[in-house]
C-alpha cells in the first residue's frame, strides 16, 4: 500500500514524495485513516517508526478543510515534553504542509517570548508547544485555546515521567469539551492507560510494537569494563572502528560535559547537550551532529528524547540509565524506520543490577563482550551510583531499573526546570520563527 491509498490530499502526497517516502510504516497505515475519521486515538509504537507523520499528515488534511483561525486562536495543539522534540515536530508540520496555506509555530521555554507572542497574535492553524511556556502565554492571555479542534499529546509517557501531568490538566481545563484527542506514546504503561481513560472518548487503539520491546534492527552489545577505563574504551572503540557519528548517553549533566571535553582533547570532536545548556548551544551542537560536522554528541536522557537523526549508526550508553525503560528509548535513536544500527553499553560492576533490570524488561540476555586490553578487574567492588541530581543511589544498581521510581535523572522536580524552563522576561533572544506549514 502507498500513501495515495490512504486518502490524503494531493498537496500532502507531493510533500511526502519530496521527503523521499513512498511506503507508509505500520503505524502510519493504521493511524492516518483513524485520525481522518475524526475520532480519538491511543497509539503506541516503537520510537523511530514514523509516528510523527502518522498524526501530522491527517491532522493537516483535516485542518485544510476548515476555516482559518481568528486572532490568538489555535486550531490544533501539539504538546511535547522537550524543546528538541517540539522543534522537530514543527519541522515535520512545515515540511508536510508546504503546499497548504496553513500557519504553524513552535514555542518553548528558554528563549524570549516576544517573538512567540508576535507569531501567535494573528492566529495559528497548528501550535507545537512545551507545557510550561504554553501555560505562561495562556495565563497572560496571549493565546486563546477555546477553539482547539485537535489536541495531540506526543511522547505522552515522557511528559508523565517529567512531571507535566499538572500542567497538562491545567491546559485541558481551558480547551473546548468537543475536540479530537490523539495520544501517542512509545509505551502503553499503566500511567498512560490511566491518562487515556480520563482524556479520550471511545478511542481507537493502535499498538504496533509490543510493550517495552527494543528495535529488532539494533545490534545490542555489552562491554564489561572497569569504571575508570570507560572513557579510554569509548575512545578506542570510536577510533578503532572508525565510528563517524556516535550518540553517547551519560547519567548526569556534569558527566556529559566532562566526557565531551575529554574526547575533544583526544582529537575526537565532541559536544554535550543537556538542560543547563542554552538553547542556542543545544541547537548548534545538534545541527553540527546531524550534518556530520560533529563526530560525537554526548547527551543526557531528557535532552536527547525525541531526537530524530536519519540513519544514526551508533548509540553508546556510557552509563546505563537508572530507569530500565530509558534504555529502550536511548537505543531507539538508532535502527529507525528500517535502517540498521548498533547500540553499545559500557557496563562496570556498579551497574550489574541495572543491567539485570534492563534484561528483565526487554526479555532477553544481551551479548557480553570484553575488549582486549580493557579486561575488568574480577575483584572490583561496586560503589553507589550518582544520579542526575548529584545524589547517590544504593549499591549495585540502586532501584534496579524499575520504571518511574527511584533516584533518577528523570525525577520530576529536577527536569521540569531544566527542559521546559520558563524564560526570564528580560531575555529577548531567539525564538522559533513563524513557519508557513
C-alpha positions as CSV (number, residue, x, y, z in Angstrom):
1,X,0.0,0.0,0.0
2,X,1.2,3.5,-0.8
3,X,0.4,6.9,0.8
4,X,-2.0,7.6,-2.1
5,X,-4.2,4.7,-0.9
6,X,-4.8,6.4,2.5
7,X,-7.0,9.1,1.2
8,X,-4.6,12.0,1.6
9,X,-4.8,15.2,-0.4
10,X,-2.6,15.8,-3.5
11,X,-0.8,18.6,-1.7
12,X,0.2,16.3,1.1
13,X,1.2,13.5,-1.3
14,X,3.5,15.9,-3.1
15,X,5.2,16.8,0.2
16,X,5.6,13.2,1.2
17,X,7.2,12.4,-2.1
18,X,9.5,15.3,-1.8
19,X,10.7,13.8,1.5
20,X,11.6,10.6,-0.3
21,X,8.9,8.4,1.3
22,X,6.9,6.0,-0.8
23,X,5.6,3.3,1.6
24,X,3.8,4.0,4.9
25,X,5.2,2.5,8.0
26,X,2.9,0.2,10.1
27,X,1.9,3.0,12.5
28,X,1.1,5.3,9.6
29,X,-1.0,2.7,7.9
30,X,-3.2,2.4,11.0
31,X,-3.1,5.9,12.4
32,X,-3.7,8.0,9.3
33,X,-7.1,6.5,8.4
34,X,-8.1,6.6,12.1
35,X,-7.3,10.3,12.5
36,X,-9.0,11.2,9.2
37,X,-12.2,9.7,10.6
38,X,-12.2,12.3,13.4
39,X,-12.3,10.1,16.4
40,X,-10.0,9.9,19.4
41,X,-6.8,7.7,19.1
42,X,-4.5,6.0,21.6
43,X,-1.4,4.9,19.7
44,X,1.8,3.2,20.8
45,X,4.7,2.5,18.5
46,X,8.4,1.9,19.0
47,X,10.3,5.2,18.6
48,X,11.6,5.8,15.1
49,X,8.7,4.1,13.4
50,X,7.2,7.3,11.9
51,X,4.5,8.2,14.3
52,X,5.1,11.9,13.9
53,X,3.9,11.7,10.3
54,X,1.2,9.3,11.5
55,X,-0.6,12.2,13.2
56,X,0.8,15.2,11.3
57,X,-0.4,14.2,7.8
58,X,-4.1,13.5,8.7
59,X,-4.1,16.5,11.1
60,X,-3.1,18.8,8.3
61,X,-5.7,17.3,6.0
62,X,-8.5,17.9,8.5
63,X,-7.3,21.5,9.1
64,X,-7.1,22.3,5.4
65,X,-10.8,21.6,5.1
66,X,-11.8,24.0,7.8
67,X,-12.0,27.8,8.5
68,X,-9.0,30.0,9.3
69,X,-8.4,30.9,13.0
70,X,-9.2,34.3,14.4
71,X,-6.8,36.4,16.4
72,X,-4.8,34.5,19.0
73,X,-6.8,31.4,18.3
74,X,-5.3,27.9,17.8
75,X,-7.0,25.2,15.8
76,X,-4.6,22.3,16.5
77,X,-2.4,22.0,19.6
78,X,0.6,19.6,19.8
79,X,2.1,19.2,23.2
80,X,5.6,17.7,23.5
81,X,7.9,17.2,26.6
82,X,11.1,18.8,25.3
83,X,12.3,21.7,23.2
84,X,14.1,19.5,20.7
85,X,11.1,17.3,20.1
86,X,8.9,20.4,19.7
87,X,11.3,21.8,17.1
88,X,11.3,18.5,15.2
89,X,7.6,18.2,15.1
90,X,7.4,21.8,13.9
91,X,9.8,20.9,11.1
92,X,7.6,18.0,10.1
93,X,4.5,20.2,10.1
94,X,6.2,22.7,7.9
95,X,7.6,20.1,5.5
96,X,4.4,18.1,5.1
97,X,2.2,21.2,4.9
98,X,4.4,23.2,2.5
99,X,1.8,23.2,-0.3
100,X,-1.1,24.2,2.1
101,X,-2.0,27.7,3.2
102,X,-1.8,26.8,7.0
103,X,0.2,28.7,9.6
104,X,2.2,26.9,12.3
105,X,4.6,27.9,15.0
106,X,6.7,26.3,17.8
107,X,7.0,27.7,21.3
108,X,9.1,26.5,24.3
109,X,10.9,27.9,27.3
110,X,14.5,29.0,27.5
111,X,14.1,31.8,24.8
112,X,12.4,35.2,24.8
113,X,8.7,35.0,24.5
114,X,8.0,38.2,22.4
115,X,8.7,36.6,19.0
116,X,6.4,33.8,20.0
117,X,3.7,36.2,21.1
118,X,4.0,38.1,17.8
119,X,3.6,34.8,15.8
120,X,0.5,33.8,17.7
121,X,-1.2,37.2,17.5
122,X,-2.7,36.6,14.1
123,X,-4.0,33.1,15.0
124,X,-2.4,29.7,14.1
125,X,-3.7,26.5,12.5
126,X,-1.0,24.5,14.4
127,X,0.8,25.4,17.6
128,X,3.5,23.0,18.8
129,X,4.4,23.7,22.4
130,X,6.0,22.5,25.6
131,X,3.5,22.7,28.5
132,X,5.3,25.3,30.7
133,X,5.7,28.0,28.1
134,X,2.2,27.4,26.7
135,X,0.7,27.9,30.2
136,X,2.7,31.1,30.6
137,X,1.3,32.6,27.4
138,X,-2.2,31.4,28.1
139,X,-2.3,32.9,31.6
140,X,-1.0,36.2,30.1
141,X,-3.9,35.9,27.5
142,X,-1.5,35.9,24.6
143,X,-3.1,32.7,23.3
144,X,-6.7,31.6,23.0
145,X,-7.2,27.8,23.4
146,X,-11.0,27.9,23.4
147,X,-11.3,26.9,19.7
148,X,-8.9,24.0,19.6
149,X,-10.2,21.3,17.3
150,X,-7.4,18.7,17.6
151,X,-5.2,18.0,20.7
152,X,-2.1,15.9,20.2
153,X,-0.1,14.6,23.2
154,X,3.2,13.4,21.7
155,X,5.6,11.3,23.8
156,X,3.0,11.3,26.5
157,X,4.9,8.8,28.5
158,X,7.9,11.1,28.8
159,X,5.6,14.0,29.8
160,X,4.3,12.0,32.7
161,X,7.9,11.0,33.6
162,X,8.9,14.6,33.7
163,X,6.1,15.7,35.9
164,X,4.0,17.6,33.4
165,X,0.7,16.0,34.4
166,X,-0.4,19.0,36.5
167,X,0.4,21.4,33.6
168,X,-1.5,19.1,31.2
169,X,-4.5,19.1,33.5
170,X,-4.5,23.0,33.6
171,X,-4.3,23.1,29.8
172,X,-7.2,20.6,29.4
173,X,-9.4,22.8,31.6
174,X,-9.3,25.7,29.1
175,X,-9.8,23.6,26.0
176,X,-13.3,23.1,24.5
177,X,-15.1,19.9,25.5
178,X,-15.7,18.9,21.9
179,X,-12.4,18.2,20.2
180,X,-10.4,15.3,18.7
181,X,-7.7,13.9,21.1
182,X,-4.7,12.0,19.8
183,X,-2.4,10.4,22.4
184,X,0.9,9.0,21.1
185,X,3.4,7.2,23.3
186,X,6.4,4.9,23.0
187,X,4.9,2.5,25.5
188,X,1.5,1.6,27.0
189,X,2.4,2.0,30.7
190,X,-0.3,1.7,33.3
191,X,0.0,5.5,33.8
192,X,-0.6,6.1,30.1
193,X,-3.7,3.9,30.1
194,X,-5.0,5.8,33.2
195,X,-4.5,9.2,31.4
196,X,-6.1,7.8,28.3
197,X,-9.1,6.7,30.3
198,X,-9.7,10.3,31.5
199,X,-8.8,12.1,28.3
200,X,-10.1,10.0,25.4
201,X,-13.6,9.3,24.3
202,X,-14.1,5.7,23.0
203,X,-10.6,5.8,21.3
204,X,-9.3,3.6,18.6
205,X,-6.3,1.8,20.0
206,X,-3.2,1.0,17.9
207,X,-0.1,-0.8,19.2
208,X,2.5,-1.5,16.6
209,X,5.3,-2.8,18.8
210,X,5.0,-4.9,21.9
211,X,5.3,-3.1,25.1
212,X,8.9,-2.2,26.1
213,X,10.5,-4.0,23.2
214,X,13.7,-2.9,21.6
215,X,14.1,-2.3,17.9
216,X,14.8,-5.6,16.1
217,X,17.3,-4.0,13.7
218,X,19.5,-2.7,16.5
219,X,22.6,-4.8,17.2
220,X,23.0,-4.6,21.0
221,X,26.1,-5.5,23.0
222,X,27.5,-5.0,26.4
223,X,31.2,-4.3,27.1
224,X,32.3,-5.2,30.6
225,X,34.9,-2.7,31.8
226,X,36.1,-1.0,35.0
227,X,34.5,2.3,35.7
228,X,37.9,4.1,35.5
229,X,38.6,2.7,32.0
230,X,35.2,3.6,30.3
231,X,36.5,6.8,28.7
232,X,39.6,5.1,27.3
233,X,37.5,2.2,26.0
234,X,35.0,4.5,24.3
235,X,37.7,6.5,22.6
236,X,39.3,3.2,21.5
237,X,36.0,1.8,20.0
238,X,35.4,5.1,18.1
239,X,38.9,5.2,16.6
240,X,39.5,1.5,16.1
241,X,36.1,1.0,14.3
242,X,36.1,4.4,12.6
243,X,32.7,5.4,14.0
244,X,31.8,8.7,12.4
245,X,28.5,9.6,14.1
246,X,28.0,8.5,17.7
247,X,25.3,9.5,20.2
248,X,26.6,8.9,23.7
249,X,24.4,8.9,26.8
250,X,25.6,9.8,30.3
251,X,23.6,9.8,33.5
252,X,24.4,13.4,34.6
253,X,24.9,16.8,33.0
254,X,28.3,17.2,34.7
255,X,29.3,13.8,33.3
256,X,28.2,14.8,29.8
257,X,30.4,18.0,29.9
258,X,33.4,16.2,31.3
259,X,33.2,13.3,28.7
260,X,32.8,15.7,25.8
261,X,35.8,17.7,27.0
262,X,37.9,14.6,27.4
263,X,37.1,13.2,24.0
264,X,37.8,16.5,22.3
265,X,41.3,16.5,23.9
266,X,41.9,13.2,22.3
267,X,41.1,14.7,18.9
268,X,37.6,13.2,18.8
269,X,35.2,16.1,18.1
270,X,32.5,16.1,20.7
271,X,29.9,18.4,22.3
272,X,27.4,18.0,25.1
273,X,23.7,18.8,25.2
274,X,21.6,18.9,28.4
275,X,19.1,21.0,30.2
276,X,21.7,23.5,31.6
277,X,23.0,24.3,28.1
278,X,21.5,27.4,26.4
279,X,19.0,26.7,23.6
280,X,21.4,28.2,21.1
281,X,24.2,25.9,22.2
282,X,21.9,22.9,22.0
283,X,20.7,23.8,18.6
284,X,24.3,24.4,17.4
285,X,25.5,21.1,18.7
286,X,22.6,19.1,17.3
287,X,22.9,20.8,13.9
288,X,26.6,20.0,13.6
289,X,25.9,16.4,14.6
290,X,23.1,15.9,12.1
291,X,25.3,17.3,9.2
292,X,28.3,15.1,10.2
293,X,30.5,18.0,11.2
294,X,30.5,16.8,14.8
295,X,31.6,13.2,15.4
296,X,30.2,12.6,18.9
297,X,27.2,14.1,20.7
298,X,27.1,13.5,24.4
299,X,23.6,13.8,25.9
300,X,21.5,13.2,29.0
301,X,18.3,11.3,28.6
302,X,15.9,14.3,28.7
303,X,17.9,16.4,26.2
304,X,18.0,13.5,23.7
305,X,14.4,12.5,24.0
306,X,12.7,12.6,20.6
307,X,15.9,13.3,18.6
308,X,15.3,12.2,15.0
309,X,18.6,11.7,13.2
310,X,18.4,9.9,9.9
311,X,20.2,6.6,9.8
312,X,22.2,7.2,13.0
313,X,24.6,4.3,13.1
314,X,25.8,4.2,16.7
315,X,24.4,4.8,20.2
316,X,26.6,4.3,23.2
317,X,25.4,4.0,26.8
318,X,28.5,5.4,28.6
319,X,26.4,4.8,31.7
320,X,23.3,2.7,32.0
321,X,20.1,4.6,32.9
322,X,18.6,4.2,36.3
323,X,15.2,3.6,34.7
324,X,15.2,0.5,32.6
325,X,12.6,1.8,30.1
326,X,15.0,4.7,29.3
327,X,17.3,2.0,27.8
328,X,14.6,1.3,25.2
329,X,14.3,5.0,24.4
330,X,18.0,5.5,24.2
331,X,18.8,2.8,21.8
332,X,15.7,3.7,19.8
333,X,17.7,6.6,18.4
334,X,19.3,4.1,16.0
335,X,17.8,1.4,13.9
336,X,15.0,3.7,13.0
337,X,12.4,3.2,10.2
338,X,14.0,0.1,8.7
339,X,17.7,1.2,9.0
340,X,20.2,-0.9,10.9
341,X,22.1,0.4,13.9
342,X,24.4,-0.6,16.8
343,X,23.9,0.0,20.5
344,X,26.8,-0.4,22.8
345,X,26.7,-0.2,26.6
346,X,29.8,0.2,28.7
347,X,29.0,-1.6,32.0
348,X,31.1,-1.6,35.2
349,X,30.5,-3.6,38.4
350,X,28.3,-0.8,39.8
351,X,25.7,-1.3,37.1
352,X,25.2,-5.1,37.2
353,X,21.9,-4.6,38.9
354,X,20.7,-2.0,36.3
355,X,21.7,-4.4,33.6
356,X,19.7,-7.2,35.1
357,X,16.7,-4.9,35.3
358,X,17.0,-4.0,31.6
359,X,17.3,-7.6,30.5
360,X,14.2,-8.4,32.5
361,X,12.3,-5.6,30.9
362,X,13.3,-6.5,27.3
363,X,13.0,-10.2,28.0
364,X,16.4,-11.1,26.5
365,X,20.0,-11.5,27.6
366,X,22.3,-9.1,25.9
367,X,25.6,-10.2,24.4
368,X,28.5,-9.6,26.8
369,X,31.9,-8.7,25.4
370,X,35.4,-7.9,26.7
371,X,37.7,-5.8,24.6
372,X,41.4,-6.9,24.8
373,X,43.4,-4.5,26.9
374,X,40.3,-3.4,28.8
375,X,39.6,-6.5,30.9
376,X,37.7,-5.7,34.1
377,X,39.1,-6.4,37.5
378,X,37.3,-9.6,38.7
379,X,37.8,-8.4,42.3
380,X,36.3,-4.9,41.8
381,X,33.6,-3.9,44.3
382,X,30.5,-1.9,43.4
383,X,30.0,1.6,44.5
384,X,26.8,3.7,44.8
385,X,25.7,5.3,41.5
386,X,25.4,9.1,41.2
387,X,22.0,10.1,39.9
388,X,21.1,13.2,37.9
389,X,20.9,15.5,40.9
390,X,24.4,14.6,42.4
391,X,23.0,12.2,44.9
392,X,23.9,8.5,45.3
393,X,21.6,5.6,44.9
394,X,22.1,2.2,46.5
395,X,24.8,-0.3,45.8
396,X,25.0,-2.2,42.6
397,X,22.2,-0.6,40.7
398,X,20.0,1.4,43.0
399,X,16.4,0.9,42.0
400,X,17.4,-1.9,39.6
401,X,15.6,-0.5,36.7
402,X,12.1,-0.1,38.0
403,X,10.2,2.3,35.8
404,X,9.4,5.8,37.1
405,X,10.8,5.3,40.5
406,X,14.0,5.7,42.5
407,X,16.7,8.4,42.3
408,X,16.9,9.0,38.6
409,X,17.8,11.8,36.3
410,X,14.1,11.7,35.2
411,X,12.9,12.6,38.7
412,X,10.1,15.1,38.3
413,X,11.3,18.1,40.2
414,X,14.8,18.1,38.6
415,X,13.8,18.0,35.0
416,X,10.9,20.4,34.8
417,X,13.1,23.4,35.1
418,X,15.9,22.0,33.0
419,X,14.0,21.1,29.9
420,X,10.9,23.4,29.8
421,X,12.2,26.4,31.7
422,X,10.0,29.5,31.8
423,X,12.3,32.1,30.4
424,X,13.0,35.3,32.4
425,X,11.1,38.2,31.0
426,X,14.3,40.2,30.5
427,X,15.6,37.7,27.9
428,X,14.8,38.5,24.3
429,X,17.0,36.1,22.4
430,X,15.8,33.8,19.7
431,X,12.5,32.1,19.4
432,X,11.3,29.9,16.6
433,X,10.3,31.8,13.5
434,X,6.8,31.6,12.2
435,X,6.5,28.8,9.6
436,X,4.1,28.5,6.7
437,X,3.0,25.0,7.2
